Amino acid sequence: MTESYRTVAGRGEARFEVRGSEFIGHVAPAATAEAAETFVERVGEEYADATHNVPAYRVRADPFREYSSDDGEPSGSAGGPALNVLQQRGIENVVAVVTRYYGGTNLGVGGLARSYSRAVRDGVDAAGVVDEVPHEQFTVTVAYDDSGSVRGLLESAGVDFEADYEADVTFAVRVPTDEGNALRDRIRSATSGRAAIETE
């Protein structure tokens, strides 16, 4: 059994002011470190005029990746507290960026840490947290004669799939990892081994 994990349901955003400084917490799902870095870059470009864009992410890659940066804030006042919220919530495959527009009043390390933590916490609350089961993808290619039985099998299994009808019929299937092998076996027996199955 592949364990489920907690992640965010979608994108979330939270804004508030602390003594003149505006904080904006941006949170999004990210399945890879590359996706997380891309999100960090996009927020940095969109808010290029901000004083700071502080990133933090946790990704279930192999190996597991955790990253944060203070982006010019005093050491330990921004990235660490932002990452800490994700750790405490036990959320994975998630990226957060906190944008700060400096308002003229220094908040001190404690004030910054509280503000960056709150921005991530509120952003996560806005995004919503869900339990996600690891999925895998595979394709099934069959002749038209077998396409009806494969389609019926996939529909009864309740998995996500897309069908592409060309010379043959190709089904792109997304299935919880711990159900993949059994489903492929059922497809093979339903088509007497005629289905060409490729796992990604």
Secondary structure per residue as TSV (DSSP state, phi and psi in degrees):
chain	resnum	aa	ss	phi	psi
A	1	M	-	360.0	124.1
A	2	T	-	-85.3	126.5
A	3	E	-	-69.2	144.4
A	4	S	-	-77.8	166.0
A	5	Y	E	-143.0	162.1
A	6	R	E	-94.2	135.1
A	7	T	E	-146.2	-179.9
A	8	V	E	-88.6	148.5
A	9	A	S	-75.6	-23.2
A	10	G	S	-176.1	-156.7
A	11	R	-	-85.6	146.7
A	12	G	E	-139.1	153.1
A	13	E	E	-142.9	142.9
A	14	A	E	-140.5	138.5
A	15	R	E	-129.7	141.3
A	16	F	E	-160.6	166.8
A	17	E	E	-117.6	143.0
A	18	V	E	-130.4	110.4
A	19	R	T	48.1	47.8
A	20	G	T	92.0	-23.1
A	21	S	E	-83.6	133.6
A	22	E	E	-96.9	131.4
A	23	F	E	-115.1	135.3
A	24	I	E	-128.1	117.7
A	25	G	E	-95.0	122.4
A	26	H	E	-111.7	127.8
A	27	V	E	-130.9	139.9
A	28	A	E	-151.2	155.3
A	29	P	E	-70.7	147.9
A	30	A	-	-150.3	117.1
A	31	A	S	-84.1	-17.4
A	32	T	S	-137.4	161.8
A	33	A	H	-62.2	-35.4
A	34	E	H	-62.6	-43.6
A	35	A	H	-63.3	-39.3
A	36	A	H	-64.0	-45.5
A	37	E	H	-62.6	-38.4
A	38	T	H	-63.2	-42.7
A	39	F	H	-62.5	-43.6
A	40	V	H	-59.4	-43.9
A	41	E	H	-64.3	-42.8
A	42	R	H	-62.8	-44.2
A	43	V	H	-64.0	-40.9
A	44	G	H	-60.1	-37.4
A	45	E	H	-73.1	-42.3
A	46	E	H	-66.3	-35.1
A	47	Y	T	-114.9	47.1
A	48	A	T	-64.5	-22.6
A	49	D	T	-85.9	-1.0
A	50	A	S	-73.6	158.0
A	51	T	S	-69.9	-41.1
A	52	H	E	-144.3	146.2
A	53	N	E	-128.6	100.3
A	54	V	E	-95.7	118.1
A	55	P	E	-98.0	152.3
A	56	A	E	-154.3	136.9
A	57	Y	E	-149.7	158.6
A	58	R	E	-134.7	121.5
A	59	V	E	-128.8	132.1
A	60	R	-	-78.3	53.4
A	61	A	-	-86.0	-176.8
A	62	D	S	-119.5	103.6
A	63	P	S	-78.7	165.0
A	64	F	-	-57.8	134.4
A	65	R	E	-117.2	130.4
A	66	E	E	-126.7	139.4
A	67	Y	E	-149.6	143.4
A	68	S	E	-154.1	158.9
A	69	S	-	-143.6	145.7
A	70	D	-	-82.2	-10.5
A	71	D	T	44.7	48.3
A	72	G	T	90.9	-9.7
A	73	E	S	-74.7	162.8
A	74	P	S	-54.8	142.9
A	75	S	T	-52.6	129.7
A	76	G	T	80.7	2.7
A	77	S	S	-96.3	-11.6
A	78	A	S	-133.5	-69.0
A	79	G	H	-62.1	-44.4
A	80	G	H	-60.5	-51.1
A	81	P	H	-60.8	-35.3
A	82	A	H	-65.0	-47.2
A	83	L	H	-64.1	-37.1
A	84	N	H	-58.9	-36.4
A	85	V	H	-62.9	-44.1
A	86	L	H	-63.4	-38.9
A	87	Q	H	-66.8	-46.0
A	88	Q	H	-63.9	-36.4
A	89	R	H	-77.0	-12.9
A	90	G	T	68.4	34.0
A	91	I	B	-97.1	137.7
A	92	E	-	-127.8	168.7
A	93	N	S	52.0	52.0
A	94	V	E	-141.8	145.7
A	95	V	E	-130.0	141.7
A	96	A	E	-131.7	141.5
A	97	V	E	-132.3	129.1
A	98	V	E	-108.1	119.1
A	99	T	E	-92.6	134.6
A	100	R	E	-128.1	128.4
A	101	Y	E	-103.5	114.8
A	102	Y	-	-66.3	132.8
A	103	G	-	-105.0	8.1
A	104	G	S	99.5	-11.9
A	105	T	S	-115.7	124.9
A	106	N	-	-69.7	136.4
A	107	L	-	-97.9	-11.0
A	108	G	H	76.2	162.2
A	109	V	H	-60.2	-44.0
A	110	G	H	-63.0	-44.1
A	111	G	H	-64.8	-39.8
A	112	L	H	-64.5	-46.9
A	113	A	H	-58.0	-43.4
A	114	R	H	-64.7	-41.1
A	115	S	H	-68.9	-44.2
A	116	Y	H	-66.4	-38.8
A	117	S	H	-61.5	-46.3
A	118	R	H	-62.8	-40.1
A	119	A	H	-61.2	-41.4
A	120	V	H	-70.9	-43.9
A	121	R	H	-58.7	-47.9
A	122	D	H	-67.2	-36.4
A	123	G	H	-64.4	-41.8
A	124	V	H	-64.4	-41.9
A	125	D	H	-62.0	-38.9
A	126	A	H	-67.5	-35.8
A	127	A	H	-75.1	-34.6
A	128	G	-	86.5	143.8
A	129	V	E	-111.2	135.8
A	130	V	E	-131.2	157.6
A	131	D	E	-90.7	125.2
A	132	E	E	-115.4	138.8
A	133	V	-	-100.0	134.1
A	134	P	-	-57.5	136.9
A	135	H	E	-116.4	159.7
A	136	E	E	-131.2	164.0
A	137	Q	E	-125.0	146.4
A	138	F	E	-151.1	161.7
A	139	T	E	-115.9	146.8
A	140	V	E	-122.6	123.3
A	141	T	E	-115.2	125.8
A	142	V	E	-138.5	162.2
A	143	A	-	-72.5	161.8
A	144	Y	H	-54.6	-36.9
A	145	D	H	-56.5	-34.9
A	146	D	H	-94.6	-7.2
A	147	S	H	-66.0	-35.1
A	148	G	H	-63.6	-44.2
A	149	S	H	-70.0	-35.9
A	150	V	H	-67.0	-44.2
A	151	R	H	-60.4	-45.7
A	152	G	H	-60.5	-40.2
A	153	L	H	-64.4	-43.2
A	154	L	H	-66.3	-39.9
A	155	E	H	-65.5	-41.9
A	156	S	H	-69.5	-26.5
A	157	A	H	-77.4	-15.1
A	158	G	T	70.5	28.9
A	159	V	-	-98.3	160.1
A	160	D	E	-78.3	134.4
A	161	F	E	-155.6	157.8
A	162	E	E	-126.2	138.8
A	163	A	E	-108.9	137.0
A	164	D	E	-123.4	111.0
A	165	Y	E	-95.6	105.7
A	166	E	S	-127.9	-133.1
A	167	A	S	-61.3	-41.7
A	168	D	S	-115.6	179.8
A	169	V	E	-110.3	126.8
A	170	T	E	-114.9	127.2
A	171	F	E	-106.8	123.9
A	172	A	E	-95.2	116.4
A	173	V	E	-113.7	136.9
A	174	R	E	-120.0	123.4
A	175	V	E	-140.0	145.3
A	176	P	E	-53.9	136.4
A	177	T	G	-52.5	-40.1
A	178	D	G	-79.1	-1.1
A	179	E	G	-109.2	-6.8
A	180	G	H	-60.2	-49.4
A	181	N	H	-62.3	-43.6
A	182	A	H	-64.3	-39.8
A	183	L	H	-66.2	-42.2
A	184	R	H	-62.6	-38.9
A	185	D	H	-62.2	-41.2
A	186	R	H	-65.1	-38.3
A	187	I	H	-65.8	-42.1
A	188	R	H	-61.1	-44.3
A	189	S	H	-72.3	-33.2
A	190	A	H	-67.6	-26.5
A	191	T	T	-108.2	13.4
A	192	S	T	51.2	39.0
A	193	G	T	79.6	5.6
A	194	R	-	-78.8	-19.6
A	195	A	-	-70.8	134.7
A	196	A	E	-94.7	117.5
A	197	I	E	-114.7	128.0
A	198	E	E	-122.4	124.5
A	199	T	E	-93.2	148.9
A	200	E	-	-92.6	360.0
